[in-house]
């Protein structure tokens, strides 16, 4: 039974290094300011947190009954607030369980169990992975034997609604499972609730399933469950946005979104909540959506790391929302234009294919965006393209392929080329020349074509690898990151040496996700919190929404073995946090 506690206060792909034969795989560890109005945030207020939902007795061992656990150790599987939406005094969200393990298993082919003080990934040794047909109650959906190992740490996602006026959290998962056997099976074939959106009295939550994109609908006011569906054409979803009186969703086409991307316009209602029209087709899956100066902008992820330049991550712009019929229609589907791509910044063509584009925001007349970098994914792409000849070459590949989240903004999208500024990033980055060093290959610094306006990438923290969320409230733009400094300790030893050579040793006083704020377009960002908003195991600010006076943050925390209340160490599992904003003045 999943209990919730109330409070008032390695995404590291080690397996990619299997492609580097010389590296052993092993488990491990500016400007003057004048007086101006500023929005400052209160201390983080923890509203709700995932509680232990399983007992763990060792890799491959049966799960003892509980919790409470008469034997074994309490474990918390639900790790991410993966989808988050706000409607009136209600904050709706869906979770993802053991997302770090699923990422390593499905995307990076890691299937060797790993356990440390913070988390365990059992993969095919888990009890679910061992069950006939694969993954237990998913077994009746096709032949899942081949998926058992990568998805062995899967657990069904949860859906919650938090009422801010009453401070009450309600678990809505049972509304789905009790509705029908089809609804229950659909939930039990959903990897996680990766996106949430709300409009016109309906809340939609969805995520990738084994047979397509699974969606679930609720009445946003009464909380009544409205039903579910599977969109077989699509395989991923990350964000919704309301624009010009309509709700839009950004999705990926095909399994894992590797067949391209699309923007869908919702045409549904409470009585028929799953009607959509495709109003945009892109060569890569959509990561985020935002409205800026009368258009929708979409950031994308590459269809596959190391793939061709045509599907690399970039920034796309729709036709004007006011053209023709209100909002976008199917006639606009082919009219999207790419206005920026990561190869305009990243000098190495192989590393460029591994960039993801992150969150977007319209602020002060500018469009802001950031980049995202799965640790060591660029190394895997590089050594696949150019296998290292020896240990020294392998170590250099690790060192020179690491990247940190960079922050950009732009104006003048009505021009052939917008005016783009790099706010936090690098003027030079390593580029590999396969013909250098007399044909042996060589690394050299190459220009990015930009000079950072306010500082180095990651807001000065090299381990900030994701620009994961942005929200504008009270005249300020808030930016949430993922910081993998703490979990970098679990790198394979030789890989860790390369990462440390690139980034240095992380500052233990700043473990945990960062939250930064731009208080005006004319000033650099200020740190709001750089330690996980009260829990340094919170390695990411996965989502943020606002009601105008507060920011609600959905946190990512994969430390599924950190459940001991008496060890003076933070707990693992997702957290829902509130920051109240207040006007003040600052010089």
N, C-alpha and C positions, 0 to 999 in steps of 0.2 A: 504494500500500500504506500502510495507516494504522499508524504506529509509535507506541509509547507510551514516554515517558521516565519513569524512576523517580527520586524525590528523597527526601531525608530531612529535610529541613528544613520611534444616537440613537433607547435606546428612545424617541427623540424623534420624534413623529409630525409631521414638517414638512408633510406633504401635507395635513393637516387645515386648514392655513391657506389652502388654496385657496378655502375658503368665506368668507374675509375679503378682499374685493376691495381693501381699503386697505392690506394688508400685502404687501410684495414677498417672493416666495419666492426664496431664494438659498442656496447651500451655505455652511457656515461653517468654532465652536471653543468638704431642708426639715425638716427635723426632726432632733433630736438622736438619736444612735445609741448604744446600749449594747453592751458586749462580747457577741459572738454567734458561733456557728460559721458559716463562709462557705465556699462552694466556689469556688476560684479555678482558672483554666485555665492550662495551660502555654503555651509559645510555639507558634504554629501549626506543624504538621509536615506538609509536603507529601508525600503518599503517591504520587500519580500525576497525570499531566497530559496533556491532548491534545497531540499533536505534529502538525507540518505534514503534510497529506495531499494537497496539490495544488500546482501551480505556476501563478502568475498573471502574465500578460504584458500586461495592460491590459484595460479594459472592452471586451467584445465580441470579444476576441482568442482564438484557440484556446489551450488549456492545454498548455504544454510538458510533456514527460515528466518524471517524478520525483514527489516529491523523492527524492534530492537533485536540485536544479534546475540543469540546465546553462544554462538561460536563464530569464528572468523572475524572479519572487520567490516564495519559499515562502509558502504560505497554509494556515491552520488553520481548517477549516470547522466542526468540532464545538465548539459554544460553551457548552452548558448540561449540567450534570448535572441532567436534567429529572425523573427518577424515581429514588428511593433507598429501599432497604429493607435491614434487617439481620436475619440469621438465624445464630445461633451465632457462629462466628468468621468468617463471610462477610458482606461488604457487597456487595449487588447494586445495579447502577444502569444506567439507560439514558440516552442522550444526545439532544440536539436540535442540529441544525446551523444556523448562521446565523439563529438565532431572531429576532434584532432585525430582520433584513431581511424575514423572513417576516411578522412582525407589521406592519411598515410596508406591505408589499405586499398582504397579504390583508385585514387589518382596516382599514387606513387609506388604501388605494387609491394608495399611492406606487409609481409604476412608472418614474420617471426615475432612471437610474443615478446613484449618488453614490460618490465615492472621496475619501478623505483619508489622512492618515498612519497612522490607526489601523485603519480597516476599509473594505471596499468592498461595495456592494450593486449587483449588475449587473441584476437583474430580467430583463426580456425580452431583454436584450442578452447574457445568459450563453449559453454553448454548449448547455446543457441546454434553455434556453428557446427556442433557435433550432431544435432538432431537430424533425423532422416529427412531428406528433401532440402535441408539447409534452412537455417534461420527460423526454426520452430514454426510459429503460427503464420509465417509467410510461405511455408512449404507447399501449400495447396495452389499457389500461383506459379505455375510453370515449373521448370526444372532449375532449381536454384543451387544445385550442388557446387557449380563453379563460383558462386558468389559467397559461399559459406565463409571462406577464410577472410577476404577483404572486408566483409560486412559483419563479421562475428561479434563486434561490439555494438552493433545497432540495437537500439531500444525504441519503441514507439514514441513519437513526440507527444507533447502535451499542449493544451490550449487553455489560457487563463484570461480573466478580465479583472482588472483592479479598479475599484470605484474610489476616486480620490476624495469625494465628499465624506464617505463613510469609513474610508481606510480599510475596505474589505476586499480581499482577494477570493475569487471564486474559480474553482477548477471546472472548466467546461468540457473536459475530455470525455466524461461519461455521457454527455448529451450526444456525442457522436457515436460512441460504441453501443449505446442503447437504442439508437434510432432504427438500425436494421443490420442484418449480417453483411450487407454490401458496404454500408458506411464503416462498420467495424473493420472489415477486410481492407477497405481503401486506406483507413488510418494506419493499419498494420502493414501497409506496403509503401508508406511515406517515409523517406529518409529523414526528413525534418521539415518543420514549418519555416521555410526560408524567407518568406515575405508576408506582409500584412498590409491591407489598405481598407479604407472605409469611405463610403459616399452614399448619399440619398437613403440613409437608414439601414445600409447593409455593410457588414464587415466581411471581407474575404481574407482567408489565410490559405497559403499554399506552399508546396514544395515538391521537389523531384520525387517521383515514385518509380517503381520497378517497371511500370508499363506506360509511363508518360508523366504529365504534370497533374498532380492531385490538388483539388481546390475544395475548400469547406466554407460555408456561409452561415452567418448569424445575423439576427436582427440586432442592430447596434444599441437600441434603447431597451427593449425587453429582455434581450439576451437569448431569445428563442433560436434554436438551431433550425436552419432552413434547408440543409442538405449538402450533398457533395457531388463531385463529378471528376472524371479524368479526361484531360485534353491530350489525346494520344500523339498529336503532331509535335508537341513541345516536351522538353525534358528538364527545364530549369526555370527559375524565377527568382529575382532578388528584390525588386522594388516596385511600388505603385506611386503614382502622383496624380493629384487633382489639378486640372488645367482647363480654364475657360468653360466651366460648368460640365466637366466630364472627368471620369476616372480612367487612367491609362496604366498599363502594366508592361514592364520590360521583361522579355523571356528569351530563352535559348531554344533553338529548334533541334529536335532529335535527342538521342541519349546524351546526357550530361551537357546538352546545349552545344555540342560540337558541330552541328549542321548549320550554324549561322544564328542570327538573332531576329527578333520581331518586336514591334510595339503593338499592343492590343488595346483597343478602346472598348470599355465595358458598356454594353447595351442592355444590361439586366435590370432586375427589380426584385422586390422581396418575394414575389410569386414565381419569378423565373430568374434566379440570380446568376446564371452561368452563360449568358449570351455575350459574345465578344466579336469584334470586327478587327481584322489586321489592318493597321493604318501605317505600318512601316516595316520594311525588310532591310536588314543590315547583314553584312558578311560575317559578323561575329556576334556572340550572345551579348545581351544588354546587361550592364552592371547597375547603373543608376539612371534616374530620370529627374529633370528639374525644369521648371518654367522660367524662362529668361527673356524679357523684352518681347513678349508676344509669340514666342516659339517654344517648342519642347526640345531640350538638348538631352542626348543620351551618351553615357560613357559605356565602353564595351570591354570585354575580356577577349583574349585570343581564342580562336576555336580550339587550338591545341598548341602547347608550348613547343617552340622549335619549328613551327609550321611556317608557311610562306608569308611574305610581307603583306599580301593582300588581305590577310585575316588578322593582322596584328591589332592590338588595342588602339582605340582612338576616341575622338569626340565627334559626334554627329548632330546635325541640326535639321529640324523639320521645316516644312513650309510654314508660313505665318498662320496662326490659329484662326485669324479673322478672314482668311481667303475663302471665298465660296461659302459653303455651309459652315455654321459655327463649329469650331474645333476641327480635328482631323478626320478624314473619311478614307475609305478604301482607295479613292482616287489619288490620295497623297502617299500611298505606300511606297511608290518608287521614287518619290521626290526628296528623300533625305540626302543631305550632302555632308561628306566628311570635311570638317574644318580644322582638324589637328590630329596628328598621329604620333605615337611614341618615338618613331624613328626620326622625328624632327628634333629630338632631344638626345636620345641614346645613340652614341656613335658606333657601338658594336652591333652589327646586324643580327647576330645570333641571340645576344642578350635581349635585344629589342623585342624579339618574338615571345619572350617570357613575361613581359610587363603585363599587369592588369591595370585598368583605369578604375579609380575609386569613386568616392562620393563627389557630388556636385552641389553648388549653391549659387544663387543669384544674390549679390550683395553690393550695394553702393554703386550700381551701374556696371559692375563687372560680373563675369561668370568665373567662379573659382572651381578648381578641380585638383585632385591629387592622384598619385600613382600607388600601386600595390605590388608587392613582391613576395611570393612564396619562398621561404628560405631554401637556398641551394637548388631551386628549380632551374635557375639559369646555368648553374654548374652542370647539371645533368644534360641540358641541351647542348652546352659547349663541348663536353667530352664525347657526346654522341656524334657531333659533327666533326670534331678534331680530336680523336683519341690521343691522350698524352703518351709520350714515348717512355717516360720514366717518372720516378717519384717526385722529382723536382718540378717537372712540368705539370703533374697533377696538383701539387700544392699551389702552384702559381694560378692554375685554373680556378681553384677554390677562392683564393684571395682576390682575384681580379674580376670575378663575375658577380660578387655580392653588390646589391644595390639597396638604397634606403628611400623611403617615400619622399617624393618631391611635391611641392605645392606651386601651382600656376594660377594665373588669372588672365582674362582677355576681354577686349572690347572690339567694336567695329566689325561685328559679324556680317554686316550688310556689304562689306567690302570683299574683294576676291580673296584677300588674305587678312585675317583678323590681327589685331595688335596684341601679341602675347608677351606677358612678363613672367619670369621665374622669380617667385618670392623666396622659396627655400629649396636649395638644390646645389648643383655643382657646375662649375664652369668647364671642368675637364673630367673625363671618366676613362677607365682603361678600355682599350680596344685591341683585339687580337688580330695580328697580321700573320696568316698562315705561311706567307712567303718570306717572312723576316728571319733573321739569324741564319742566313744561307739555306732557307727552306725548312729549317727545324721549327719555325714558328716563334713569334716574339710578341710580347705585350708592350704597349706604349700608351701614354696619355694622349687623348684626342679631345678637341673642343666639342662642347655640347651646343655651341652657338648662343649660349645665354650666360649672363652674369647674375647670380642671385642678388635680389634687391635687399633682403633682410637677414639672410643667414644660410647655414648649411642644411642639407637635407635632414628630414626627421625632426625639424625644429632644434637641431643641434644634437639630437640623440640618434646615433647611427642604427640603433636597434628598433627604431620606429619603422616597421616595414609596410604597414597598411595605413592609408588614409581611408578609414572605414566609415565614418559618418560625419555629416555636417548639418547644422541647423542654425537659422537666423531668428533671434529673439531679442527684443528690447534694444535694437540698434547695434547688436554685436553678432558676429559670425563665430560660432563655436565649431571646433574641429576635433573629432575623436580619432585616436590611433589604435593600432595594435603594436605592442612592444614585446618582442620575443627575447629580450635580454635574459630574463630568468630561465626560460626553457632552453636557451642555447647551450646550457651546461650539459644537456643530454645528447649533444652531437657526438659522432664517432671521434675519437681523440685526434686523428690526423686532420679531419675536417674542421674540428674546433680550432686547431692551430691556424688554419687558413682563414677562418672567420675572424679570429682575434687579430690576425695580421692585418685584415682589412678594416675592422671596426674598433679594435682595442677591446679591453676588458670592460664589460658593462658596469655602470655605477650601481652598486647594490642599494644605494639610498633612493634610486629612482626606478626600481623594478615596478612593473605594472603599466597598464595603459595610460596614455596621456590625454588630457583635455586642454586645448588651447583656445584663445579667443582673440579675434580681431575686433577692436572697438571702434575702428573707423578704417576706411580704405587708405588713409594716409599714414597709418601707423603699423608697426610690426606687431606680431601676435604676442600675447602675454600668457604665461602658464597659469591655468586655473587649478590643475591638479596633475601631477606626473607620477603618482604612485597607485594607480588602479582605483581611484575614488574610494579609498578606505580599505582596500584589500589588494595586496600586490600580486595575488594569484589571478586577479582580473586582468588578463593580458590584452583585452580588447574592449573598446567601446563599440559594440557591434551595431547599435541603433540608437537614434535620438529622435524624440518628438517633443513638441511644446504645446502648451495651452495658452501661451502668451505671458504667463507669470512664472512658470516653472518649466524646467527641462526634465523629461523622463528619459533615463538612460538604461538601455538593455545591455548587460555586460556578458562577455564571453570568458569562461573560467573552466578549463578542462581538468582540473586537479581532482580526479574522481576518488582518490584515496585519502584526501585531506578532510577528515570528518571528526577528528578527535577534539572534543571541547576542552580537554584538559592539557593540551600540549603547547599552549601559548603560540600557536601558529594559525593563520587564517584558514577558513574553510573553502573547499572547492564547490563548484556548481554555480549556475546562473544567478545573477542578482538584478533586481529592478531598483533603481536609485533615482531619487529626486533631488534636483538643485533648484532652489528658489532664487530668482533674480531680483535685484533691487537697484534703484538708481543712486548714484553717488557722483562725486567729482574727483578728478585726479589730475595732477600736474606731471 
